[in-house]
Amino acid sequence: MTDAETQGQVADAVAGNWVDRYAPDWSRPYLRLSRADRPIGTWLLLIPCWWGLGAAALSDGVFTLHHLWIAIGCALGAWLMRGAGCTWNDITDRDFDGAVERTRSRPIPSGQVTVRNAVIWMVLQSLIAFCILLTFNMNAIALGVASLAIVCVYPFAKRFTWWPQVFLGLAFNWGALLAWTAATGTLGWPPVLLYAAGIAWTLFYDTIYAHQDKEDDALIGVRSTARLFGEDTPRWLKWFLIATVTLMLAGLVAAVAPSSNPLQLTIALCGVWAFGWHLAWQLRRLDIDDAERCLSLFRSNRDAGMITVLFLAIALFL
């Protein structure tokens, strides 16, 4: 890439990402603020939506155009709300970000975007996402609006608890509840179990992610499960892995068993096994003192989560 393309690039952005290469110059700081140059967060927000939707479709035994629109709407909404949430996070964390090596190149601490313009950008993204939400049923709309409370609190969690990853999990996996409700009209045990599985999964992958910043976090007083667990991290991650797989198995059994389709259930459960295998592979490769390895393993959770989505799709369309 040329110097013009890399000017203002964020330190942990994906090399050669589309924002740095192709986006108009005026838009790059705002797209970086939304983490469009680091798409893993959008995937991690979207995948639980597709888990909930896939489970709902399997419980009905059919995938319709209605389900297709929910899948598309969730994808668009995940991109927008992840962008709005990251903008809010960077507004509240601007002083912390300026003190951490990995984050000081972000648009607000580096001076690419003012706080006022960041607020306008956040509101714009949220309003567009709300228009998409309005195409769902009333219960789903109510769930979508309720999620804003968790999103607002999350950036402050690391200031008062050693478990901010729990708050991230509560926010990032809300889509499992919302997508199921958008498809069925009501909540039930299957999405609640999938939601809980997603929270355990978030504790797994975001603890790995947090090990990148543990030294800087200690200096500025930011708390995280990475700092809390320390050298005992692998043992904790093993239990999060077990909880994730167990809760996901329970959620899919609760969703599919009433439809009395053993083949679909078997395929769906094979997807959970493959997902669990991927998490175990990450755990075997983990080196909590290697920041690059931690970032690489964190990003690999897109593939881990999509394994389950793929198996749900196969179960639906066989």
C-alpha positions as CSV (number, residue, x, y, z in Angstrom):
1,M,0.0,0.0,0.0
2,T,1.1,3.6,-0.6
3,D,1.8,6.1,2.2
4,A,-1.5,7.8,1.5
5,E,-3.4,4.5,2.0
6,T,-1.7,3.7,5.3
7,Q,-1.9,7.2,6.8
8,G,-4.0,7.1,10.0
9,Q,-4.1,3.3,9.9
10,V,-4.9,1.7,13.3
11,A,-2.2,-0.5,14.8
12,D,-4.2,-3.7,15.0
13,A,-6.1,-3.3,11.7
14,V,-6.1,-6.2,9.2
15,A,-3.3,-5.8,6.7
16,G,-4.5,-4.6,3.3
17,N,-8.1,-4.1,4.6
18,W,-10.6,-2.5,2.2
19,V,-10.9,0.7,4.3
20,D,-7.2,1.5,3.9
21,R,-7.1,0.5,0.3
22,Y,-10.4,1.6,-1.3
23,A,-12.5,3.9,1.0
24,P,-12.5,7.6,0.1
25,D,-10.1,9.6,2.2
26,W,-12.8,11.6,4.0
27,S,-14.6,8.4,5.2
28,R,-11.6,6.4,6.5
29,P,-11.4,7.9,10.0
30,Y,-15.1,7.2,10.6
31,L,-14.9,3.7,9.2
32,R,-11.9,3.1,11.4
33,L,-13.9,4.4,14.3
34,S,-16.6,1.8,13.5
35,R,-13.9,-0.9,13.2
36,A,-14.7,-1.6,9.6
37,D,-11.0,-2.2,9.1
38,R,-11.2,-4.9,11.8
39,P,-14.3,-7.0,10.8
40,I,-13.9,-9.7,13.4
41,G,-16.2,-7.9,15.9
42,T,-19.0,-7.7,13.4
43,W,-18.8,-11.5,12.8
44,L,-18.8,-12.2,16.6
45,L,-21.9,-10.0,16.9
46,L,-23.6,-11.6,13.9
47,I,-22.9,-15.3,14.5
48,P,-25.1,-15.6,17.6
49,C,-27.9,-14.0,15.6
50,W,-27.6,-16.8,13.0
51,W,-27.4,-19.4,15.8
52,G,-30.8,-18.2,17.1
53,L,-32.3,-17.9,13.6
54,G,-31.0,-21.4,12.6
55,A,-32.4,-22.9,15.7
56,A,-35.8,-21.2,15.2
57,A,-35.9,-22.4,11.6
58,L,-35.1,-26.0,12.6
59,S,-37.8,-25.9,15.3
60,D,-40.2,-25.0,12.5
61,G,-38.7,-27.5,10.1
62,V,-38.5,-25.0,7.2
63,F,-36.5,-22.0,6.0
64,T,-38.7,-19.3,4.5
65,L,-38.3,-15.9,2.9
66,H,-39.1,-14.5,6.3
67,H,-36.1,-16.2,7.7
68,L,-34.0,-15.0,4.9
69,W,-34.9,-11.4,5.6
70,I,-34.1,-11.8,9.3
71,A,-30.7,-13.2,8.3
72,I,-30.0,-10.2,6.0
73,G,-31.4,-7.7,8.5
74,C,-29.3,-9.2,11.3
75,A,-26.2,-8.9,9.1
76,L,-26.9,-5.3,8.3
77,G,-27.8,-4.5,11.9
78,A,-24.7,-6.2,13.3
79,W,-22.5,-4.1,11.0
80,L,-24.2,-0.9,12.0
81,M,-24.6,-1.6,15.7
82,R,-21.1,-2.9,16.1
83,G,-20.0,0.4,14.5
84,A,-22.2,2.4,16.8
85,G,-21.1,0.4,19.8
86,C,-17.4,0.8,19.0
87,T,-17.8,4.5,18.4
88,W,-19.4,4.8,21.9
89,N,-16.6,2.7,23.4
90,D,-14.0,4.9,21.8
91,I,-15.7,8.1,23.0
92,T,-15.8,6.8,26.6
93,D,-12.3,5.3,26.5
94,R,-10.5,8.1,24.7
95,D,-8.2,8.8,27.6
96,F,-7.4,5.1,28.3
97,D,-6.8,4.5,24.5
98,G,-4.3,7.3,24.4
99,A,-2.3,5.5,27.1
100,V,-2.2,2.1,25.5
101,E,0.3,1.3,22.8
102,R,-2.1,-0.8,20.7
103,T,-5.0,1.7,20.8
104,R,-3.4,5.1,20.8
105,S,-3.6,5.1,16.9
106,R,-7.4,4.9,17.1
107,P,-9.2,7.9,15.4
108,I,-10.2,9.9,18.6
109,P,-6.9,9.7,20.6
110,S,-4.9,10.2,17.4
111,G,-6.9,13.3,16.5
112,Q,-8.5,12.1,13.3
113,V,-12.1,12.5,14.6
114,T,-13.4,15.0,17.2
115,V,-15.7,13.8,20.0
116,R,-18.5,15.9,18.6
117,N,-18.3,14.3,15.2
118,A,-17.9,10.8,16.7
119,V,-21.2,11.4,18.6
120,I,-23.0,12.4,15.3
121,W,-21.6,9.3,13.6
122,M,-22.7,7.1,16.4
123,V,-26.3,8.5,16.3
124,L,-26.4,8.1,12.5
125,Q,-25.5,4.5,12.6
126,S,-27.9,3.8,15.4
127,L,-30.8,5.4,13.6
128,I,-30.2,3.4,10.4
129,A,-30.0,0.2,12.5
130,F,-33.3,1.1,14.2
131,C,-35.0,1.5,10.8
132,I,-34.0,-2.1,10.1
133,L,-35.2,-3.3,13.5
134,L,-38.6,-1.8,12.8
135,T,-39.2,-4.4,10.1
136,F,-39.3,-7.1,12.8
137,N,-42.2,-7.9,15.1
138,M,-42.9,-5.9,18.2
139,N,-41.3,-8.4,20.7
140,A,-38.1,-8.4,18.7
141,I,-38.2,-4.6,18.5
142,A,-38.5,-4.4,22.3
143,L,-35.6,-6.7,22.7
144,G,-33.5,-4.7,20.3
145,V,-34.2,-1.5,22.2
146,A,-33.5,-3.2,25.6
147,S,-30.1,-4.2,24.4
148,L,-29.0,-0.5,24.4
149,A,-28.8,-0.5,28.2
150,I,-26.1,-3.2,28.2
151,V,-24.2,-1.5,25.3
152,C,-24.2,1.8,27.2
153,V,-22.8,0.2,30.4
154,Y,-20.1,-2.1,28.8
155,P,-17.3,0.5,28.2
156,F,-17.4,1.4,31.9
157,A,-17.4,-2.2,33.2
158,K,-13.6,-2.5,33.2
159,R,-13.5,0.3,35.7
160,F,-15.6,-1.4,38.4
161,T,-15.3,-5.2,37.8
162,W,-12.6,-7.7,37.0
163,W,-15.2,-9.4,34.7
164,P,-15.9,-6.8,31.9
165,Q,-16.0,-9.7,29.5
166,V,-19.3,-10.8,31.0
167,F,-20.8,-7.5,30.0
168,L,-19.4,-7.8,26.5
169,G,-20.9,-11.3,26.4
170,L,-24.3,-10.0,27.5
171,A,-24.2,-7.4,24.7
172,F,-22.6,-9.4,21.9
173,N,-24.9,-12.4,22.1
174,W,-28.2,-10.6,22.5
175,G,-28.8,-11.4,18.8
176,A,-29.5,-15.1,19.7
177,L,-32.6,-13.9,21.6
178,L,-33.6,-11.2,19.1
179,A,-33.3,-13.4,16.0
180,W,-35.2,-16.3,17.5
181,T,-38.0,-13.8,18.6
182,A,-38.0,-12.2,15.2
183,A,-38.6,-15.6,13.6
184,T,-41.1,-17.1,16.2
185,G,-42.7,-14.1,17.8
186,T,-41.8,-15.2,21.4
187,L,-38.9,-16.1,23.5
188,G,-38.2,-19.7,24.7
189,W,-35.6,-21.9,26.4
190,P,-33.6,-22.6,23.2
191,P,-32.5,-19.0,22.6
192,V,-31.9,-18.5,26.3
193,L,-29.5,-21.5,26.3
194,L,-27.8,-20.3,23.2
195,Y,-27.5,-16.9,24.7
196,A,-25.8,-18.4,27.8
197,A,-23.5,-20.4,25.5
198,G,-22.5,-17.3,23.7
199,I,-21.7,-15.5,26.9
200,A,-19.4,-18.4,27.9
201,W,-17.8,-18.3,24.4
202,T,-17.2,-14.5,24.8
203,L,-15.4,-15.1,28.1
204,F,-13.2,-17.6,26.2
205,Y,-12.3,-15.5,23.2
206,D,-12.2,-12.1,24.9
207,T,-9.9,-13.3,27.7
208,I,-7.5,-14.4,25.0
209,Y,-7.9,-10.9,23.3
210,A,-7.3,-9.1,26.6
211,H,-3.9,-10.7,27.2
212,Q,-2.6,-8.4,24.5
213,D,-3.0,-5.4,26.7
214,K,-2.5,-6.8,30.2
215,E,0.7,-4.9,30.9
216,D,-0.7,-1.5,29.8
217,D,-4.0,-2.3,31.6
218,A,-2.1,-2.9,34.8
219,L,-0.3,0.5,34.5
220,I,-3.5,2.5,34.0
221,G,-5.7,0.5,36.3
222,V,-8.0,-1.2,33.7
223,R,-9.4,-4.6,34.9
224,S,-10.0,-7.7,32.8
225,T,-10.3,-11.5,33.1
226,A,-6.8,-11.7,31.6
227,R,-5.3,-9.9,34.5
228,L,-7.6,-11.7,37.0
229,F,-6.7,-15.2,35.7
230,G,-3.0,-14.6,34.9
231,E,-1.1,-17.8,34.5
232,D,-4.2,-19.8,35.4
233,T,-5.9,-18.6,32.2
234,P,-5.8,-22.0,30.4
235,R,-7.7,-23.7,33.2
236,W,-10.4,-21.0,33.2
237,L,-10.7,-21.2,29.4
238,K,-11.1,-25.0,29.6
239,W,-14.2,-24.5,31.8
240,F,-15.6,-21.8,29.5
241,L,-15.1,-24.2,26.6
242,I,-17.0,-26.9,28.4
243,A,-19.8,-24.5,29.4
244,T,-20.1,-23.2,25.9
245,V,-20.5,-26.6,24.3
246,T,-22.8,-28.0,27.0
247,L,-25.2,-25.0,26.8
248,M,-25.2,-25.0,23.0
249,L,-26.0,-28.7,22.9
250,A,-28.8,-28.1,25.3
251,G,-30.2,-25.2,23.3
252,L,-30.2,-27.1,20.0
253,V,-31.7,-30.2,21.5
254,A,-34.5,-28.0,23.0
255,A,-35.1,-26.4,19.6
256,V,-34.9,-29.4,17.4
257,A,-36.2,-32.3,19.5
258,P,-39.8,-31.2,19.4
259,S,-39.8,-31.4,15.6
260,S,-38.9,-35.1,15.9
261,N,-36.3,-35.0,13.1
262,P,-33.3,-37.1,14.3
263,L,-31.2,-36.5,11.2
264,Q,-31.4,-32.7,11.6
265,L,-30.6,-32.9,15.3
266,T,-27.7,-35.2,14.6
267,I,-26.2,-32.8,12.0
268,A,-26.7,-29.8,14.3
269,L,-25.0,-31.5,17.2
270,C,-22.1,-32.5,14.9
271,G,-21.7,-28.8,14.3
272,V,-21.4,-28.2,18.0
273,W,-18.8,-30.9,18.3
274,A,-16.7,-29.3,15.5
275,F,-17.1,-25.9,17.1
276,G,-15.8,-27.3,20.4
277,W,-12.9,-29.0,18.7
278,H,-11.9,-25.6,17.2
279,L,-12.0,-24.0,20.7
280,A,-9.8,-26.9,22.0
281,W,-7.4,-26.3,19.1
282,Q,-7.2,-22.6,20.2
283,L,-6.5,-23.6,23.7
284,R,-3.7,-25.9,22.7
285,R,-2.0,-23.2,20.7
286,L,-2.4,-20.4,23.3
287,D,0.6,-18.5,24.6
288,I,-0.7,-15.7,26.8
289,D,2.6,-13.9,26.6
290,D,2.6,-13.8,22.8
291,A,0.4,-10.8,21.8
292,E,0.4,-11.7,18.0
293,R,-0.6,-15.3,18.8
294,C,-3.4,-14.0,21.1
295,L,-4.7,-11.7,18.3
296,S,-4.6,-14.5,15.7
297,L,-6.4,-16.9,17.9
298,F,-9.0,-14.3,18.8
299,R,-9.7,-13.6,15.1
300,S,-10.0,-17.4,14.4
301,N,-13.3,-17.4,16.4
302,R,-15.1,-16.2,13.3
303,D,-14.3,-19.6,11.8
304,A,-15.2,-21.4,15.0
305,G,-18.6,-19.7,15.2
306,M,-19.4,-20.2,11.5
307,I,-18.8,-23.9,11.8
308,T,-22.0,-24.2,13.8
309,V,-23.8,-21.9,11.4
310,L,-22.7,-24.1,8.4
311,F,-23.9,-27.3,10.1
312,L,-27.3,-25.6,11.0
313,A,-27.6,-24.6,7.3
314,I,-26.8,-28.2,6.2
315,A,-29.4,-29.6,8.6
316,L,-32.0,-27.1,7.3
317,F,-31.5,-27.8,3.6
318,L,-31.0,-31.5,3.5
